[in-house]
């Protein structure tokens, strides 16, 4: 039984703790830490009485903890991931690996010095049955060569005053990762278009439209809209030379009544990606290596930062990703 230590027991840390306790085999929550001790105690108690640590570094180095899951606030990821590498422990870090390219680079360097991969990044969509099937069909040649990829990513409401860049670094970063993963080709150019912002977005530039070109010559567009009001929705359509594949994951049921059909949308991403999170955790616990690497985490942050510059400047920007270090090839 692998004993997992969780750093950060907010919305994602608590959800991971629940999945590890109820839905993943071969692991248990061995310890938790949160800046809010009451929140940590609550999640510890719900995880079959896992130990509550007063110090995150104490959790990382404790002999009773075999591997660490980092779900704390984004700017703290680097510190905890580096400490896990120093302790030689496997770590699953929620996205982003670090919000800065420099932070991601320091993690890559530490992992290279260690000599083998310890870091997995929580780009859970790679484990979503829908995206996995899309990739399987594309690879099997079902629609021929891919030409266009249309993404829609909507949240019902964002916190007032959210910086416009967060739509890219916190939300569209999933599309940046899934586009290069699905098409198996790096993003080499980005433009970000900003329509009239929604009057309900509290001053944030929302929505935004990203246009990305891949090295293979395909174009991907991403509508990111975090105050869409009606619910949480993620879908996409891949257009190839022979046909298209649509990924739409609505509620399992549609209600037809009084001349109308309707279906439910979740309030956030957890129900939509519940199976993806479960598969991601099981893969990590099993050491199967199917998740995103620190290199993938670096590339996502690298591309996101250029998209933010493209939003600010309004122009089309080239993206030159550095050479892949040896341990990630
Ligand atoms: C959130 O942080 C996530 O990671 C979700 O997967 C994403 O869909 C949402 O837009 C983000 O705010």
Boltz pocket constraint, residues with backbone or C-beta under 6 A from the ligand:
constraints:
  - pocket:
      binder: B
      contacts: [[A, 155], [A, 170], [A, 171], [A, 172], [A, 174], [A, 269]]
      max_distance: 6.0
